[in-house]
């Protein structure tokens, strides 16, 4: 495992982190397999774990609690998120922060996460949605500064809405945000335009989420793929999105180097960017953990392949189904 510095915090985090959404909020997971996968990730050097209260109403946080206790002798970084009070993902223009993250609510859910995680201090507490229009409101600033002063949170972050990487730039300029979580992958390269340069300037750590484009970049989806009704992907991969996603993935197949898989190529593309501190694939099975972490070996893609992959940038704008 290779490690990178998480912005101005100075933390040395594994460049392959662990996205814990699928452990509590998707279908098809089994707890025993999940726990084996988590333990194996630590054995292989993973030390950054990203969860949220919303992943199973605290269940994912409680799973991380168990992992932290099992490996109490190791330095593991726990990142979680405060859910929007109005329970709307993503946030929308015009939403008032008073309805989404009022100050007392920030405190309340930080306390919930502390309890679920079984820790005295959260390493990285993040806002699960965000609007840059809230940058200059004092209430959230005072709340997070007080929680930091009280020793309950070490660092703060924002998780940027899908396909809106610039919807946090003014917020980062407040100097109160230490980490930003953004969708970044072969298709979603827009964060390179404005967000990454600002993070570099301000010393903000970057977490690249959705490295496989919600499964598209695993190369396993087809135009006939369906998901159970209770699985959120059933409303995300509507025909309009599924058909186009599969077409974009198929266009990448001729570029995959011999002996490499599409998911491996997708992760290695992200790791080529030094602005990324860590990427957090969802890993529910042991084989996924071993395959994903194996990409953190310091071996990059060829410059020629990187140039070709850059040409597969796919700029999209939020829609009703993009969530």
C-alpha positions in Angstrom: 0.0 0.0 0.0 1.2 3.5 -0.9 0.3 6.5 1.4 -0.3 10.1 0.6 -0.6 13.3 2.8 -4.1 14.3 3.4 -3.8 18.1 2.8 -2.8 20.3 5.7 -3.8 17.7 8.3 -0.5 15.9 7.6 -2.2 12.5 8.0 -0.6 9.8 6.0 -3.6 8.0 4.5 -3.8 4.9 2.3 -4.3 5.9 -1.3 -6.9 3.2 -1.5 -9.5 3.9 1.2 -12.6 2.0 2.0 -16.1 3.3 1.0 -18.6 1.9 3.5 -21.9 2.8 1.9 -22.5 -0.6 0.5 -22.1 -2.3 3.8 -25.4 -1.1 5.1 -27.4 0.7 2.4 -27.3 -1.7 -0.6 -28.6 -5.1 -1.3 -26.7 -8.4 -1.4 -24.3 -7.8 1.6 -23.6 -10.4 4.2 -22.3 -9.3 7.6 -19.7 -12.1 8.0 -18.2 -11.4 4.5 -18.2 -7.7 5.2 -16.2 -8.2 8.4 -13.7 -10.4 6.7 -13.3 -7.9 3.9 -12.7 -5.1 6.4 -10.2 -7.0 8.4 -8.4 -8.0 5.3 -8.2 -4.4 4.1 -6.4 -3.4 7.4 -4.0 -6.4 7.0 -3.2 -5.0 3.5 -2.5 -1.5 4.8 -5.8 0.3 4.3 -6.2 3.0 7.0 -8.9 5.4 5.7 -12.5 4.4 6.2 -15.4 6.6 5.0 -18.9 6.0 6.3 -21.9 8.2 7.2 -24.8 8.2 9.6 -27.2 7.8 6.6 -25.7 4.4 5.7 -28.2 2.3 7.5 -29.1 5.0 10.1 -25.9 4.4 11.9 -25.3 0.7 11.1 -22.3 1.4 8.9 -20.8 3.5 11.6 -21.3 0.7 14.1 -19.6 -1.7 11.8 -16.6 0.7 11.7 -16.7 0.9 15.5 -16.2 -2.9 15.6 -13.3 -2.6 13.2 -11.6 0.2 15.2 -11.9 -1.9 18.4 -10.5 -5.0 16.7 -7.5 -3.1 15.4 -7.0 -0.7 18.3 -3.3 -1.0 18.0 -3.3 0.5 14.5 -3.8 4.1 13.3 -7.1 4.0 11.4 -8.8 7.2 10.2 -12.6 7.3 10.6 -14.5 9.7 8.3 -18.2 10.1 8.6 -21.0 12.5 7.5 -23.9 14.5 8.9 -27.1 13.7 7.0 -29.1 16.7 5.7 -31.9 17.4 8.1 -34.5 17.6 5.3 -33.2 14.2 4.1 -32.8 15.4 0.5 -29.9 14.0 -1.6 -28.5 15.9 -3.3 -29.1 19.4 -2.0 -30.8 21.8 -4.5 -30.2 25.4 -5.3 -32.3 27.6 -3.1 -32.3 25.2 -0.1 -31.8 27.1 3.1 -29.0 25.9 5.4 -31.5 26.5 8.3 -33.5 23.5 6.9 -30.4 21.4 6.1 -27.7 22.0 8.6 -28.8 24.2 11.5 -26.2 24.6 14.2 -27.9 22.5 16.9 -28.5 19.8 14.4 -24.7 19.7 13.4 -23.9 19.2 17.1 -26.7 16.6 17.6 -25.5 14.3 14.7 -21.9 14.7 15.6 -22.8 13.3 19.0 -24.7 10.5 17.4 -21.8 9.6 15.2 -19.4 9.7 18.2 -21.5 7.2 20.0 -22.0 4.9 16.9 -18.2 4.9 16.2 -17.3 4.5 19.9 -14.7 7.2 19.7 -14.1 10.4 21.7 -13.0 12.3 18.5 -14.1 11.9 14.9 -11.1 12.3 12.6 -13.1 13.8 9.7 -16.7 14.9 10.0 -18.3 15.9 6.7 -21.4 17.6 5.5 -23.2 14.9 3.4 -24.5 17.5 0.9 -23.5 21.1 0.3 -24.4 24.4 -1.4 -21.8 27.1 -1.8 -24.4 29.7 -1.1 -24.0 28.7 2.5 -20.3 29.7 2.6 -20.8 33.0 4.4 -23.4 31.9 7.0 -21.9 32.1 10.5 -24.0 29.5 12.3 -22.3 26.4 10.8 -18.9 28.0 11.2 -19.4 28.6 14.9 -20.8 25.1 15.4 -17.9 23.3 13.8 -15.3 25.5 15.5 -16.9 24.8 18.9 -16.9 21.0 18.2 -13.3 21.2 17.2 -12.3 23.2 20.3 -14.2 20.7 22.4 -12.0 17.9 21.0 -14.9 16.1 19.3 -13.8 16.6 15.7 -10.2 16.8 14.3 -11.0 18.0 10.8 -14.0 19.0 8.7 -15.1 18.2 5.2 -17.8 18.6 2.6 -19.1 16.0 0.2 -19.9 17.7 -3.1 -23.1 17.0 -4.9 -22.9 14.8 -8.0 -21.4 16.5 -11.1 -21.1 19.8 -9.2 -17.4 20.0 -8.3 -17.4 23.8 -8.2 -20.2 24.0 -5.8 -17.9 24.4 -2.8 -15.1 26.7 -3.9 -16.1 29.7 -1.7 -16.7 27.4 1.2 -13.1 26.1 0.9 -11.9 29.7 0.9 -13.2 30.1 4.4 -10.3 28.1 5.6 -12.5 25.9 7.8 -12.7 22.9 5.5 -9.9 20.4 5.6 -11.2 17.8 3.1 -13.4 17.6 0.1 -15.1 14.5 -1.2 -15.9 14.6 -4.9 -16.8 12.3 -7.7 -13.7 11.8 -9.8 -13.0 9.0 -12.3 -12.2 8.4 -16.0 -15.6 9.9 -17.0 -15.8 12.6 -14.3 -12.7 14.7 -14.8 -14.3 18.1 -14.2 -12.7 18.5 -10.7 -9.4 18.9 -12.4 -10.5 22.3 -13.8 -11.1 24.4 -10.7 -11.5 22.3 -7.6 -8.2 20.4 -7.5 -6.0 23.5 -8.1 -7.8 25.3 -5.3 -7.4 22.3 -3.0 -3.7 22.3 -3.8 -3.4 26.0 -3.1 -5.3 25.8 0.3 -4.0 22.4 1.5 -7.3 20.7 1.3 -7.3 16.9 1.2 -9.2 15.3 -1.8 -11.2 12.1 -1.4 -12.2 10.7 -4.9 -15.5 8.9 -4.5 -17.4 6.8 -7.0 -14.2 5.6 -8.8 -16.2 3.0 -10.8 -19.0 5.4 -11.8 -21.5 3.5 -9.6 -20.5 0.2 -11.3 -20.2 1.3 -14.9 -16.4 1.2 -14.8 -16.4 -2.3 -13.5 -17.4 -3.3 -17.1 -20.1 -5.7 -15.7 -23.2 -3.7 -16.6 -25.2 -4.4 -19.7 -28.3 -2.7 -21.2 -30.3 -5.5 -19.7 -29.0 -5.1 -16.1 -31.7 -4.6 -13.4 -31.6 -4.0 -9.7 -34.0 -4.9 -6.9 -36.7 -2.2 -6.3 -35.3 -1.4 -2.8 -31.7 -0.9 -4.3 -31.2 2.8 -5.0 -29.5 1.9 -8.3 -32.8 0.9 -9.6 -33.8 4.5 -9.7 -30.3 5.7 -10.8 -29.7 3.4 -13.8 -32.9 4.4 -15.6 -32.8 3.4 -19.3 -31.5 6.9 -20.3 -28.5 6.5 -18.0 -27.9 2.8 -18.2 -27.8 2.7 -22.0 -25.4 5.7 -22.2 -23.3 4.4 -19.4 -22.8 1.0 -21.0 -21.9 2.6 -24.3 -19.3 4.7 -22.6 -17.8 1.7 -20.8 -17.7 -0.4 -24.0 -15.8 2.4 -25.7 -13.0 1.9 -23.1 -12.5 -1.8 -23.7 -10.0 -1.5 -26.5 -7.8 0.6 -24.2 -7.5 -1.9 -21.4 -3.9 -3.2 -21.2 -3.2 -6.9 -21.5 -3.5 -8.6 -18.1 -5.5 -5.7 -16.6 -9.2 -5.4 -15.8 -11.4 -2.3 -16.4 -11.7 -1.7 -12.6 -8.0 -1.8 -12.2 -7.5 0.6 -15.0 -10.1 2.9 -13.5 -8.4 3.0 -10.1 -5.0 3.5 -11.6 -6.3 6.4 -13.6 -7.3 8.1 -10.4 -4.0 7.3 -8.6 -2.2 9.0 -11.5 -3.4 12.3 -10.1 -1.3 13.6 -7.3 -4.1 16.0 -6.1 -6.0 12.9 -4.9 -5.2 11.9 -1.4 -7.3 8.8 -1.3 -10.0 7.1 -3.4 -12.8 5.1 -1.7 -14.2 2.2 -3.7 -17.1 0.3 -2.1 -15.9 -3.2 -1.2 -18.3 -5.7 0.1 -16.3 -8.9 -0.7 -12.9 -10.2 0.1 -11.9 -10.5 -3.6 -12.8 -6.9 -4.2 -10.6 -5.7 -1.3 -7.6 -7.7 -2.6 -8.0 -6.7 -6.2 -8.5 -3.0 -5.4 -5.7 -2.6 -2.9 -3.4 -4.4 -5.3 -3.5 -1.4 -7.5 -1.6 0.6 -4.9 1.8 -0.7 -5.9 3.4 2.5 -7.2 3.1 1.4 -10.8 1.5 3.9 -13.1 -0.3 3.7 -16.4 1.7 4.7 -19.5 1.6 8.3 -20.6 0.0 7.3 -23.9 -2.8 5.5 -22.1 -3.4 8.4 -19.8 -3.8 10.7 -22.8 -6.3 8.4 -24.4 -8.3 8.0 -21.2 -8.4 11.8 -20.9 -10.3 11.8 -24.1 -13.1 9.8 -22.5 -14.1 12.7 -20.2 -17.9 12.7 -20.0 -19.3 16.0 -18.7 -22.8 15.6 -17.2 -25.2 17.9 -15.4 -27.5 16.9 -12.5 -30.9 15.5 -13.4 -33.8 14.2 -11.3 -32.4 10.7 -11.5 -28.8 11.5 -10.9 -29.5 11.9 -7.1 
